[in-house]
Amino acid sequence: MLQFETIIIGAGISGLYQLHKCRDELNLKTLAIEEGSDIGGTWYWNRYPGARCDSESHTYGYTFSEKIYKNWTWKEKYPKQNTILKYLKFVEKKLNLRKDILFNNKIISAKYLENKKLWQIKTNKNKIFLTKYLICAVGSLSATNIPNIKGLKTFKGEYYHTGRWPKKKINLKNQIVAQIGTGSSGIQVAPEIAKTVKKLVIFQRTPNYSIPARNKKLTKEMINDYLKNYEKIKKLIKKTPGGHTFSFPDRSVFDFNKIERDKIFEKAWLKGSLAFRACFGDITKNLKANEKASNFIKEKILKIVKDKKIAKILTNFDHPFTSKRPTLNTNYYETFNRKNIELVDLKSNPIIKITKNGIKTKNNDFDFDKIIFATGYDALTGPLLSLNLVGKKKTKLQNFWNKSPKTYLGLMIPNFPNLFIIQGPGSPSVLTNVPVQIEQHVEWITNCLNFLNKNNKKTIEPTINSAKKWSDEIKRLADASLFMKAKISWYKGDNIPGKPKVFIPYPGGLPRYRNICNKVEKNQYKEFLIK
Ligand code: N01
């Protein structure tokens, strides 16, 4: 049985950086284990047509190395999935990481051996490893959710989830295709495949607010500009709440009359960016202010979509803008003006079952060649629960988290010594430009391991009390936010039957979170049991 000082689960953005830090900075004997056949995590699995990132490319990547930052050139405002994959392969090569990654192995269980103070890891290929530290770099959106709709097994065509899109080329030409789900993934897939398929029927449960991405090629000047400003950008994205280059101004929606306000909205709409929500400081905080932004978007959709019935379904909002994850699109609303598109409102016409030939709703019987599930994820907790973690005193994570995920800082779990999570439940994670959060987590974990090794400490785990206080803090912040106004939101577990209904990520913003983590480190981890 091979033994390591550190095992990292996952070789996506977080796993790769953590491997570099543990192996090259701390000199720990380290192995990363990856389920896929190559590196990339999210960007390995999400190969669906139209997949792109909606953080601006020059902010979406590692900033820890000036050399790496400056030796890579982003060519578009929003990078495509395979461009990000190429970027990660470029980084991996620079750091020579591949030789310490075991591919095609999925972790099926991880058990803490109290007498040895080691974790025992098992993979689906019957490989067993021991390790002192176990770092879960499994991503927050990697446990795909295919809803349990009656009859799926009887469907005789092929079906796919966007987050597990097949490697083989899928021929959609002349096909009649169903797409269930209109979140970030669905909004990207539909315009892309509508160009090819014979007919696309989109099944919408909740309408989504979407801002035009206005993707474009970066000019030489733009590229030189961001490269020149490396230090500035690196500092800036650490200061803003979401890890983007934009922050929220002091100005209120109510400081302006409708004409002035709409001018500001229009400018942001034409620019196209997640920064639309930061046109005013109160859109994401105050329901009345939020209504102004929501109404502006609604009016835009009503203008774009020609069919009045479809436009009504697309704007039948039941939640405030930004209470669910805001999305960017390229011609999503325009796609509904095509002749080969149909929109089904699941609120009035729900799915009854999937049949051999297609989908039966309350009012219709549809025949399909293929079904695309853009139905999201068992976010944040799902990827960790699937590892079948068993901690001290035979504590199963499934039981320990049955009412709510309990972590301290989203980084560690009581009863699970020496187990670290990158982007875990209880951290800002999915509410941020993810690589910024990842770098902060990897660096915090690295410093913590360094502290333990230097001080000859064998184990670390947070106290139950610190985890309880952290959950209370998340609840307090979430209750005061607009996030809780969304009826169905994966931020609070509503999309998965049986999942605890609590707000999962930390909603206090990255700078505040970073300060708390830094304080914990400076005070030598007083909220933890260290032995
Ligand atoms: O998943 P989602 P996603 N019957 O959960 C619907 C990141 N991301 O893969 O809103 C019918 O957002 C569900 O309906 P409702 C990003 O963080 C980023 O799109 O729950 N419908 C919804 O419409 C994002 O937020 C990028 O009522 C069902 C859709 O399926 C996160 O990943 C691109 C259903 C799921 O939307 C997840 O996005 C892609 C059911 N039983 C993803 N169950 C970029 O950076 C669910 N739905 C651009």
Residues whose N, C-alpha, C, O or C-beta is under 5 A from the ligand:
A	BS01	N01	R52 C53 D54 L141 P147 I180 G181 T182 G183 S184 S185 G186 R205 T206 R325 A374 T375 G376 Y377 V430 I488 W490 N495
